[in-house]
């Protein structure tokens, strides 16, 4: 076994997922969001989670509308949340660094990405994090699911 393969086994990339990625992964098994969640399930990626982000996931996933749109029962949605709680890398947010994004609800995802050392914040709403804000981030990249998978395949050839 080469050093590169040993390092790949030891190091797993950490990502922060916007709620819309989790929702889309449950809504359709055909897209990039579903592939990213599948990679988390397989252990190829680590998913950062904080209490505020988990509560956001819970709030959105347990809505009657979400349950209806995804076709999952409330019990199955609870199992999804249990899975996130089990595999998510719990990350305490010891400070309230406010990036002052246009959408206040997006700030918690930037806080989590910074505190967890995530390499990527994956979202369908890249514009929410980049347009009309003065936030300059160099510790992680803000990408769509398709952009992330392209970068992953380029880096790991998978």
LINHU-V95610 format. One record per pair of residues at least 12 apart in sequence whose ideal C-beta (glycine too) atoms are under 7 Angstrom apart, sorted by the first residue. I is the first residue (numbers start at 0). J is the second residue. Records with the same first field share a line. If there is no record, write none. Layout:
BEGIN
I=J ; J
END
This chain:
BEGIN
11=42 ; 43 ; 44 ; 45
12=44 ; 45 ; 118
13=45 ; 47 ; 88 ; 115 ; 116 ; 117 ; 118
14=44 ; 46 ; 47 ; 117 ; 118 ; 119 ; 121
15=47 ; 108 ; 111 ; 112 ; 115 ; 117 ; 120
16=46 ; 121
17=108 ; 121 ; 122 ; 124
18=55 ; 56 ; 59
19=122 ; 123 ; 124
20=32 ; 35 ; 121 ; 122 ; 123 ; 144
21=56 ; 60
22=59 ; 65
23=123
24=36
25=69 ; 71 ; 79
26=68 ; 69
30=144
31=144 ; 145 ; 148
32=144
34=148
35=121 ; 144 ; 147
39=86
45=88
46=86 ; 87 ; 88
47=87 ; 88 ; 90 ; 111 ; 115 ; 117
48=83 ; 87 ; 88 ; 89 ; 90
49=90 ; 92 ; 107 ; 111
51=107
52=107 ; 108 ; 111
53=83 ; 84
55=107
56=80 ; 83
57=80
60=76 ; 79 ; 80
61=73 ; 76
88=115
90=111 ; 114 ; 115
92=110 ; 111 ; 114
96=110 ; 113
98=134
99=132
100=127 ; 128 ; 132 ; 134
101=127 ; 131 ; 132
102=127
105=127 ; 128
108=120
112=139
113=138
117=139
118=139 ; 140
119=139 ; 140 ; 142 ; 147
120=139 ; 141
121=142 ; 144 ; 147
122=141
123=143
125=141 ; 142 ; 143
128=141
129=141
END
